[in-house]
Structure formats: C-alpha cells, structure tokens
Amino acid sequence: MKTLKAIWHSAGRLGTAAGAVLACGPALALKDLAGGPGINQLDLPPSITEIGRDQVWLHNFMLIICTVIFIGVFGVMFYSIFKHRKSRGAKSANFHESTTVEIVWTVVPFVIVIFMALPATRVVVAMKDTSAADLTIKATGIQWKWGYDYLNGEGEGIGFLSTLDAAQREMSDSGKPSGDDYLLKVDNPLIVPVDKKVRIITTANDVIHAFGVPSLGVKQDAIPGFVRDTWFRAEKVGDYYGQCYELCGKEHAYMPIHVKVLSQPDYTAWVDGKKKEAAAAADDPKKVWALADLSARGEKIYAANCAVCHLPTGKGGGPIKALDGSPIVVDADKTKQIHVLLNGQNNGAMPAWKQLSDTEIAAVITYTKNHWSNTTGQIVQPTEVAALRK
Amino acid sequence: MSAVIDHPGTHAGGHHDEHADHGAPHGWRRWVYATNHKDIGTMYLLFAFTMFIIGGILALGIRLELFHPGLQFINPQLFNQLTTMHGLIMVFGAIMPAFVGFANWMVPLQIGAADMAFARMNNLSFWLLIPAAIMIVSSFFMPGGAPAAGWTLYAPLTLQMGPSMDAGIFALHILGASSIMGSINIIVTILNLRAPGMTLMKMPLFSWTWLITAYLLIAVMPVLAGAITMTLTDRHFGTHFFNPGGGGDPVMYQHIFWFFGHPEVYIMILPAFGIISAVIPAFARKPLFGYTSMVYATASIAILSFIVWAHHMFTTGMPVTGQLFFMYATMLIAVPTGVKVFNWIATMWRGSMTFETPMLFAVGFIFVFTMGGFTGLILAMAPIDIQLQDTYYVVAHFHYVLVAGSLFGMFSGYYYWAPKWTGVMYDEMRGKIHFWGSIIFFNITFFPMHFLGLAGMPRRYADYPMQFTDFNMVASIGALGFGLSQVYFFFFVVVPMMRGKGEPAPQRPWEGAQGLEWEVPSPAPFHTFETPPKLDATATRIIG
C-alpha cells in the first residue's frame, strides 16, 4: 500500500497541475492550514493531544499489519496467477480439502485480531474517561452554528455563538473560493487554555450535529435531547479547525469549528475581558426608566414569556385570567402585580417568574399596565421590584 | 426459444414450437403476466441496471459539484438530495433487485427445479418494484424536492423533510415487501424443490449464499419497516418515537436502523461471494477448496452481522463497554471473511487458470474487495473510527466493498452465465475493456477518498476547504470514466447479447464449469427440469 500511496501521491501532483490551470491563479498561492487540512494531506493530521497521538499510532500499527498481510496473501495469489495458468501448461491438481489448513487459517487471523484489539482497548478506556476536567464547556449544535457555554472552571458563565464568517458563504455561492481557511473561518472561536483537561459536553437544539476537531483527536455527536461528552488536553498553543460531521440539513458544510488554544495568562486575560463585556451589557438595576422605553422592553418580554397563556391580546381564556382590564393590573397599588409575578398565584397556576431580572419584571408590568384598554399611566421601576424580592 | 428475448433464427418453429412451450404467452403478456423464473430474472436484471444508471447519474452530479470547491452547479439542498437518493437507489433499487434477478435465473437451474416455488408471487414481487421506483425517482419533482436526510434517514432530520419523505418511506415499504416475498420464494424453492440427490451440502455455493441471504432479509426488512413507520407517525400523527421535542430518542432510531443496516451490508455481499465461489473453480479448472468451511463461514458472517450494528455509531457516545463489545465483535468478522479469501486463493493455487472476463472480475473482486475489508478492520477500531467517522474514508470503504464487492461480483456472474441466458457469447475483447476500464477508474475514483478522509474531509459536504481540491478532482475524473465504462458495458456487451448478435454459445462455454446449469442447452429453454433430473454422486451431472 505504501507504493500505491506513492503512486497516488504523484497522481495528486498531476491533479495539482490540472487544478492550477482550472482555478487560474488563487490555487497557486494556497498553503497548508496549520491546525487544519494540508494540501493533498495523505495521513491523519499531527496531533497535539495524547488521545490523538494514540489514534495516529494505532492507525499506523493497523496499516503496517494490513499491508504485510495484503502483500503476503496477494503475493501468493499473483504468484499463482502467473505460474498456474493454462497457457503455461499448468495442469490442475485436484486437492480441495484440508482440515489442518482450514484450522490454521481460522486460528491465525483470530490471534492477529486479538493482538490488534489489545492496544485499542487501552485507548478506548482513556478516551471515554471524562472525569476530573479543569474546564467544562457545553457545545450546542444549532442549524447552522455552534453555541458555546462555559459551565465549569475558569470562565464559568461565558457563553457565545460561533458562526461561519459571512464572506466565506458568499464566496461559496459565487463559486470562486479562496483562502487557506476557506469554510473554516468563524466569527467567535472557541477559546481554551493550554495543558488543561477540557471536557466538551455536546447537545443540539434541532437535529443531530457532530463536534469534531481532527488535530485534537475528538469527535462527538451533538444530539438533541441528550448530553454526551468527550475531552481533550491541548498541549500546544495555536488554532485548530474542525467541522460538523453529521448531516444536519442544507448548510451542513457551513458550520465549522475553530478552537483557539491560548497560554494560561492569555486565557485568564480573555476571561477577564469577557466578564467585563458581560457586565457592561447587563442592565443597571438602579437605572430610572422612562415609560415608553420600559414599555417597549416589556413588550418583548411579554411576547417571550406571557403571550403563550395570556395571549397577545391579553384576554387569556378558560382558567387563564385576562390581563386586559384585570383589576390587579389596573390597581393603583403597584405592589399587588409585583407580588403576583414574584410569587405566582392560584397554587402556581400562574407560576412565579423570579428568574426574570428586576428590570425585566418591571418592564413587563409597565407594559401590561399601559397596553390594550389599560391606560393607568403607571410606571414600575426596577428598584421597586428589588424592594419586594425576598 | 431464447429465454431472454425472441430473436429471429433461433425461433425455428411455428405453432408446434409454441405448443411445446406450453403456450408461453407472447408480446407484452409474456412480461406482465410472467411466471417463468427466467423471464422474471431478466426483468429484475434490466430493472436493476436501469436504476443503477439513474443512481450513477446522481453520483456524477455529486462528483460534478465536488470537482472544484465553491458551489458551481448544484445548491446544497439539491446536493443533499443527490447523496440521499444515490444511496437509496443504489442499495434498494440496483444492488438488491439485481441479486434477486440472479437468484431467479440461477437458483432453479442450479438445484434442478422446474421454476421458483411461488411463481405468481414471484411476478408480484417484481412488479411491485415498478411503482416503488416511480415514486422514489419522481420525488425529485415533489414540493421541496427529494428526501435529503441521507440514505440512513436519521431522525430528527427526517422530521424536517417535505412530502417526498413520505413518498420515500412508502416506496421503501413496497421494496421491503417485494424483498420479503422474493426471500420466502427463494427459501421455499431451495428447501423443497431440489432435485433428488441434490443434498444441501452438495448444493452450489451461490444457492447456499442466497439461502442465507434470504433468511437475513426476512429477519431485518421488517425492522427497517418498523423504523420508517415510526418516522412516518412522528411526522404526521404526533407520536414522539424519535422526536426529542416530545421526549423521543433519536439515538434509538440509529440503533433500529443499523440493526437492519448491518445485516443489509451482508445481504448485498453474500450472493457475490456465491458467484465468486462458482467462477474461481470454473476458471482454475479445480474444485472449490474447502466447500464445507465456505458454507460455515457464510453462516457465521450472517450470524455475526446481527451483533455488530453499533460500530456505525461509535461517535454517538455509547458507554465504554458498549464501544469495546462492538469493536471486538466487528473485528471478529474479519476471521470468517479471511477464511473465504484464503479458500478462493487455495482454489486458484496449482489450478490451470485462464482469464476470461468472468475470471478477471472475480480476481479483481478478491483484490479490491480485500482492500475494502482491511479498511473495514481499521474502521472497526473505535479510537481510529473517532477520527474517520463520517469522513470520506468511510465513503471509500463502503464503495470498495459495494462497488468492487457486490457490483464486480455481479459483473463476474453476468459474463459467466449470460451465454447460458442468451445463447450467444459476449465479445471477449469488449469484456476485457469493460473490466480494465471499471477497475482502473474505480480505483481512480475511490482510492483518493482514503486520503481525503484521513485529512478529515466530512462526507455529504457540498463544498470543502481548498486543500482538498486535487483529490476531489481526481475522484471526479475517475467517476466519469467509471460511468462511461458501464455505458459501454450496456451498449457493447449487454445489448448485442440480448439481440443475439455474436457467436452461438455452446452448452458448456467454460471448460471447467461444474453444475446443473451447464446440463441444459444454451440458451436455456423456456422450461427446464420439468421432470426432476437424476443426478450423479456429486450432484453436478445428469445421468438420465
């Protein structure tokens, strides 16, 4: 197979020439992508994790055994084909059975298979051991992007989406791609620290996706309704690329994975930066709002949380109370409605909405008090909600 | 009368002759009302070849788009439809019916039976294929296009498909019913209609492998029917078998599908093993080595095929014990498969070989199929599979076993038996051109895919990073050559034979061929073995 490989390597070179002619230029400048695919790469990528190196080792081990058997078996066959042909005057023998031979060539492959399975077993056990992780990140497959949430470890609470760079998708549509990282460039790469055991928990929002990064030696399906996990410990700082490996609809080819491995200080700096960003984006609970702004904010919160039961018209229905014209909503005592939202009502038929922030509760109450036929003109500020939270 | 189509010259007599044929119907009635196993076999083979060409055109669409990165001809939605339909059509429309066609033609001839046991059911199982094929091919023209969830039809992606998904499910149900009927027919024929003296352990291996295949089909086709029926009710009747939105389990779909899917792989290869086991001894002029162990190896492959399904699912995240079990069980299949290859080579050893086209395809089969077997062993190792799952390596692997395996096995069988079917010899030079064209272009197409897979290129991608360009170009060029080789085969080998152009075939065109099929004249008369033949001790000759 080695020689076959060599032959195909030269065939690949021929292809390069043909490609250059057809692509008229850009292909000439193409380079290997570090951490991603190489040009006419023939083997598994060099790995920067222990599991990845084991996989490469196992693959070479298998390739050598298979090549030796292949040459042995087909050596015999081709010898026979050249020697035992009628045109060379070969007379056919008449043997057609030998129990000894049959037993030998059943037992020998059996032993070889066991010999192959032993090192693989060790790697399987190591691969599946996701315990004692330094950092746990949830990767959610979404048609057609990845969501990353840092669940545990340094950076806990960070979460963002990672989407293919829009220019790449346009290049694809135009049929004129270029660039070493074509289809692999994303807006927000997944950032992890070097030399730390990172556990990736996968799940999905819609259909099955698969989180795979060849250089890290990981691939794990992301299945809606299930959580699965895998792990890696990157030993080298750098950029590593992967793609979605499970057919997930029409944009399957356009949801790459970019893992950026940073040194520990760089990672800490990135986490601090992210935390500051998040703080800046959050609502200031002390802010005093104007009626129109708060009501506009409340409309969105109503649509997302309340409209399912109370309906966009605010009329409710059946056991669901109407908000339009509700005595509690239009009551001059604002605390009544705040209590209902914070604690629920009717044994939880109206659930408590404590998980919403003070600003959100204030906004949605203000909205209901000033919408449909309700025209109280009242405004509930976040501080009023905060005061009533227990 | 020729058993394939009427051609002037061979049809010597007038009414007398027809009377001797038991008033065999003519014109369209002969085919629509067909109950003759030879006619039905011919129709199966022609149907399968038509579907093979349709599936091949879809494959060329895929290769056209992948010739160069970027989208030039086919949008990603259509691309997914092409990959899905290529798989479904090739598996259910081409390979499976083609083998049933071979079985229809050859099983009664090999065991000395007058016809298949259930002749009218045989007619029905063929004619069911036509509406199913029309439905599945026309799904491209339904709103939203053909199904695009991959031939494996994984949930919950199937829940997002348009109405063509339902058409596809219905078509698969019909094809499944057809397969089950065909299998029952083959089992009953083999178990009940063997000529006296044709004991099971004297039966030709092609009939043996089909007997085992038929059992596999009866065991697993209902499992597929169950999986796709649950998909159907999830789509329309609010059930949540596989829909995670209602607490369903998409992984369960994969378990059920592959419980069907893995035996299905052997359904598509075991009959080819049978053909090769007939061809190699014929052209080595030496009896098959280890007949008994061949039978046992086939049976063990069939049994093992039921306990390895989850090796298709190593990346779904099963527990460590699950991965180890399925890894060990899968690697174990290498043993009986190896035994088969060793037996074939031992049959060739110290034979007196000639290399007519059937033998070329048989040797090509062993050589290239074994490469597919080795990549299968490599993929069976769970840690390596983690790298290679859903990459082009897998695509390369299963085309090595399905194209170089099943398809080359069938070509070998065609060249071997078609002189008996049609009464004329094929042109040896054209057969050799077909063989060399097929095997060379096959390797040009699929060998580079190993490298693409190792480098990490995912399958079912309409577009890919620039670094993968060259190998994709090579593969696309090879695919075109491979497709043209098959068109050549049809127009320059099959059509002339069907029209009776060529040297008349003697009753025994192959010096070393053994078996009852060579005891009847060429072309095989419309009715054969109307009274059970008396066989010699080896059950390969008629003695009176």
Contacts between the chains, C-beta under 8 A, distances in Angstrom:
chain1	res1	chain2	res2	distance
A	4	B	447	7.3
A	8	B	447	5.8
A	8	B	448	6.3
A	8	B	451	7.1
A	11	B	444	7.6
A	11	B	448	7.5
A	11	B	474	5.9
A	12	B	448	7.1
A	12	B	451	7.6
A	12	B	470	5.1
A	12	B	471	6.2
A	12	B	474	6.9
A	13	B	470	8.0
A	14	B	474	7.9
A	15	B	469	7.8
A	15	B	470	3.5
A	15	B	471	6.8
A	15	B	473	4.9
A	15	B	474	4.8
A	16	B	470	5.1
A	18	B	470	7.9
A	18	B	473	6.0
A	19	B	68	7.8
A	19	B	469	5.2
A	19	B	470	5.4
A	19	B	473	5.8
A	22	B	68	6.6
A	22	B	473	7.9
A	23	B	68	7.1
A	23	B	469	7.7
A	26	B	466	8.0
A	27	B	466	7.0
A	27	B	469	6.6
A	30	B	466	5.2
A	30	B	467	6.9
A	32	B	467	6.7
A	33	B	465	7.2
A	33	B	467	6.4
A	36	B	465	6.9
A	36	B	467	7.5
A	37	B	455	5.1
A	37	B	456	6.1
A	37	B	457	7.2
A	37	B	465	5.4
A	37	B	467	4.0
A	37	B	468	6.3
A	38	B	455	6.8
A	38	B	467	5.9
A	39	B	467	4.8
A	39	B	470	7.4
A	40	B	451	7.2
A	40	B	467	7.5
A	40	B	470	5.3
A	40	B	471	6.4
A	41	B	451	6.8
A	41	B	454	7.2
A	41	B	455	3.8
A	41	B	467	6.8
A	42	B	451	4.9
A	42	B	454	6.8
A	42	B	455	7.6
A	43	B	451	7.9
A	43	B	454	5.4
A	43	B	455	7.8
A	44	B	387	5.9
A	44	B	454	5.2
A	44	B	455	7.9
A	45	B	455	7.0
A	45	B	456	6.7
A	51	B	383	7.2
A	54	B	383	6.3
A	55	B	383	5.1
A	55	B	384	5.8
A	55	B	386	6.8
A	55	B	387	5.3
A	58	B	381	5.9
A	58	B	383	5.7
A	58	B	384	5.5
A	59	B	378	6.9
A	59	B	384	5.2
A	59	B	387	7.6
A	59	B	454	7.9
A	62	B	377	7.0
A	62	B	378	4.9
A	62	B	381	6.5
A	62	B	384	6.9
A	63	B	378	7.4
A	66	B	374	4.2
A	66	B	377	6.7
A	66	B	378	7.0
A	69	B	374	7.7
A	70	B	370	6.9
A	70	B	371	7.5
A	70	B	374	6.5
A	73	B	341	6.8
A	73	B	342	7.5
A	73	B	345	6.7
A	73	B	370	7.2
A	74	B	367	6.5
A	74	B	370	7.5
A	76	B	345	5.9
A	76	B	349	7.3
A	77	B	345	4.9
A	77	B	348	6.6
A	77	B	363	7.6
A	77	B	366	7.0
A	77	B	367	7.6
A	80	B	345	6.9
A	80	B	348	4.9
A	80	B	349	5.0
A	80	B	350	7.5
A	80	B	351	7.5
A	80	B	353	7.7
A	81	B	348	7.0
A	81	B	353	6.7
A	81	B	355	7.9
A	81	B	363	6.9
A	84	B	284	7.6
A	84	B	348	6.8
A	84	B	349	6.7
A	84	B	350	5.5
A	84	B	351	5.3
A	84	B	352	6.7
A	84	B	353	5.7
A	85	B	352	7.3
A	85	B	353	4.6
A	85	B	354	6.8
A	85	B	355	7.4
A	86	B	285	7.4
A	86	B	352	4.6
A	86	B	353	6.1
A	86	B	354	4.9
A	87	B	354	7.2
A	90	B	350	7.4
A	90	B	351	7.1
A	90	B	352	4.7
A	90	B	353	7.1
A	91	B	352	5.8
A	92	B	284	6.5
A	92	B	285	4.3
A	92	B	286	4.3
A	92	B	350	6.9
A	92	B	351	4.7
A	92	B	352	4.0
A	92	B	512	7.7
A	93	B	286	6.4
A	93	B	350	4.2
A	93	B	351	7.3
A	94	B	286	6.8
A	94	B	287	7.1
A	95	B	289	7.4
A	95	B	350	7.7
A	96	B	286	7.3
A	96	B	287	4.1
A	96	B	288	6.5
A	96	B	289	5.3
A	96	B	290	7.3
A	96	B	291	7.1
A	96	B	347	7.7
A	97	B	289	7.2
A	97	B	290	6.3
A	97	B	291	7.7
A	97	B	292	7.7
A	98	B	290	7.7
A	101	B	290	8.0
A	101	B	346	7.2
A	102	B	290	5.6
A	102	B	293	4.8
A	102	B	339	7.3
A	105	B	338	6.9
A	105	B	339	6.2
A	105	B	342	4.6
A	106	B	293	7.9
A	106	B	335	6.2
A	106	B	339	5.8
A	109	B	334	6.2
A	109	B	335	4.9
A	109	B	338	4.5
A	109	B	339	7.7
A	110	B	332	7.9
A	110	B	335	5.3
A	113	B	331	4.7
A	113	B	332	6.6
A	113	B	334	5.8
A	113	B	335	6.5
A	116	B	331	6.6
A	116	B	377	7.6
A	116	B	381	7.2
A	117	B	327	6.8
A	117	B	328	5.9
A	117	B	331	5.9
A	117	B	381	8.0
A	120	B	327	6.5
A	120	B	381	4.7
A	120	B	382	6.6
A	120	B	383	5.9
A	120	B	384	7.8
A	121	B	324	6.1
A	121	B	327	7.9
A	123	B	382	7.9
A	123	B	383	4.1
A	124	B	320	6.1
A	124	B	323	5.2
A	124	B	324	5.9
A	124	B	327	6.9
A	124	B	382	5.0
A	124	B	383	6.0
A	125	B	320	5.9
A	127	B	382	7.7
A	127	B	383	5.9
A	127	B	386	7.0
A	128	B	319	7.4
A	128	B	320	4.2
A	128	B	323	7.0
A	171	B	70	6.7
A	172	B	69	7.9
A	172	B	70	5.6
A	172	B	71	5.4
A	172	B	463	4.9
A	173	B	71	5.8
A	174	B	70	7.0
A	175	B	68	7.9
A	175	B	70	4.1
A	175	B	71	5.6
A	175	B	72	4.4
A	176	B	70	5.8
A	177	B	69	4.7
A	177	B	70	4.2
A	177	B	463	7.5
A	177	B	466	6.2
A	178	B	466	7.2
A	179	B	466	7.1
A	180	B	466	7.1
A	180	B	467	7.7
A	181	B	465	7.6
A	182	B	69	6.7
A	182	B	465	5.2
A	182	B	466	4.9
A	183	B	69	7.9
A	183	B	463	6.3
A	183	B	464	6.8
A	183	B	465	5.2
A	184	B	465	5.8
A	202	B	317	7.7
A	206	B	156	7.3
A	206	B	160	7.9
A	207	B	154	7.9
A	207	B	156	5.3
A	207	B	157	4.4
A	207	B	160	6.9
A	208	B	154	6.2
A	208	B	156	7.4
A	208	B	157	7.0
A	208	B	250	6.0
A	210	B	315	6.1
A	210	B	389	7.8
A	210	B	390	6.4
A	212	B	315	7.8
A	212	B	389	8.0
A	212	B	390	7.8
A	212	B	456	7.7
A	212	B	458	7.8
A	214	B	387	6.3
A	214	B	455	7.7
A	214	B	456	4.0
A	217	B	386	7.1
A	217	B	387	6.8
A	218	B	386	7.2
A	219	B	315	5.1
A	219	B	386	5.0
A	219	B	387	6.9
A	219	B	389	5.9
A	219	B	390	7.8
A	220	B	315	6.0
A	220	B	317	5.9
A	221	B	315	5.0
A	221	B	316	4.9
A	221	B	317	6.4
A	223	B	244	7.6
A	223	B	250	5.7
A	223	B	251	6.2
A	223	B	316	6.9
A	223	B	317	7.7
A	224	B	156	6.4
A	224	B	244	4.2
A	224	B	245	7.8
A	224	B	250	6.6
A	225	B	244	2.7
A	225	B	245	7.7
A	225	B	247	7.4
A	225	B	248	7.3
A	225	B	249	7.3
A	225	B	250	7.0
A	226	B	244	7.4
A	226	B	249	8.0
A	226	B	250	7.7
A	226	B	251	6.7
A	226	B	317	7.8
A	228	B	316	7.2
A	228	B	317	3.3
A	229	B	317	7.2
A	230	B	317	7.6
A	242	B	456	7.4
A	243	B	456	7.6
A	243	B	458	5.3
A	243	B	461	7.7
A	244	B	458	7.1
A	245	B	315	7.4
A	245	B	389	6.7
A	245	B	390	4.1
A	245	B	391	7.2
A	245	B	458	5.0
A	246	B	154	7.7
A	246	B	315	8.0
A	246	B	390	6.1
A	247	B	80	7.0
A	247	B	149	6.9
A	247	B	150	4.7
A	247	B	154	7.1
A	247	B	157	6.7
A	247	B	460	4.7
A	248	B	157	6.7
A	249	B	80	7.6
A	249	B	148	7.8
A	249	B	157	6.4
A	249	B	160	6.6
A	250	B	75	7.8
A	250	B	76	4.5
A	250	B	77	4.3
A	250	B	80	6.2
A	250	B	148	7.2
A	251	B	76	6.4
A	252	B	76	7.2
A	252	B	80	7.3
A	252	B	458	7.9
A	252	B	460	6.3
A	252	B	461	6.6
A	252	B	462	7.8
A	253	B	76	6.5
A	253	B	458	7.6
A	253	B	461	4.1
A	253	B	462	5.3
A	253	B	463	5.0
A	253	B	464	7.1
A	254	B	76	7.8
A	254	B	463	7.7
